[in-house]
């Protein structure tokens, strides 16, 4: 992933006008931040804190895997995994850029199904 793409992901994740996570049949999501404990404070995330966590991790240079999505076909997604809170599974995150927005595809505790391209 280019530095330009990373900066664009950060910019959009921090701007409430440029981010969304609504489930549609064309854009399926598993967005459950309130079920995930924030490893920084061990309280559940909110939608807002989840977006800021993503931006903070991207700014810190986290690893990002570029994946091809099944829905929409052949579009690119950006997949990340982060250590969870003490005693908790990893945090699984997937987003994609679409037009001028960032779309949250996944934010949940890691499961075996994480290899899917939902």
N, C-alpha and C positions, 0 to 999 in steps of 0.2 A: 504494500500500500504506500502510496506517495505521501510525502510530508504535507502536500497541498490537500489531499483527501482527509488526512488526519485533522488538519486545522478546520476543514469544513465540517467534519463530524462534531468537533468541539463547539464551534460557533453555533451550529443549529441545535445541539443538545442544550445549550445554555439559554436559548431564546424561545420562550413559551409560544410565540407566534409561528415558529418554524418546526415544531415537533408534534407528533401524534402517535397513538398506539391503538387505534380503534380496529377491532376485528371485523373483517369482511371475508367473504368467500374467496375473493381475489387476493386478499392480503391477510392471511390468517396470523393471529398473534397468540402468544401465551405470556401475557403481561401481568405478573403477580407480585409486584414489589412489596406489598403489605404482608406477604407470607415469607419474606426473606429478612433475616436479621442483618443489619448493617454491621460489618466487622469493626467499624470505628467506634461504635457506641453500644452495640448489641440491642438496639431497639429496632423494630421493623422499619423498613423503608416506607416512604410515601412516594407517590408518583414524582413529585418535585425532587425529592432527595435522590431518587433513582437516576433521574436525568443528570443531576449534578455529580453523582458518583461516577457515571459513565464519562462525563467530560473530565473530571479530575483524573481518572485512571488513564484516559487518552493523553492528557497533558503530561502525565508522569511517564509516558512512553510504553504503556502496556503492549503486550503481544496482541496482534489482531490477525485473524485468519480470514482471508477473502474466500467466500463460498458462492457457488451458483445456486440460486433458489429454484425450487420446483414451482412455486407460486409467488409472483408471476414468473412464468418460464424464462430461464436464462438470465434473469436479473441478478445483480451482485448483492450479497449481504456481507456484513462485517461481524464476525463472531469473536467473542471474548469470554474468557473464564477467569474468575478471580477467587482468591481464597475466601472462604466463608468465615463467619464468626466462629468463635471457639466451639468445637463440637458439632459444627454445622457443615453440610456439604458445600462444595464450590458454588459460586454464583455464575450462572450461565446467562449471557447477554448476546442478543443478535439485533442489529439495526440495518437499515438500508437507506440510501439516499434516493429520493424521488422528486424530480422537479426542484423546487426550492426548499423542500422539507426533508427532515429526517423522520423515519418511521421506526418506532420501536416494535420489533417482531417478537423478542423474547426477553424476559427478565424474571428469572425464577431460580430456585435451588436446582442444581445440576442433577439430572437423571440419566439413565441409560439411553433414553430416546433423544438425547442432545445431538446425536449424529444425524438426525433428520434435517431436512432443509425446509421446514415449515415456513 
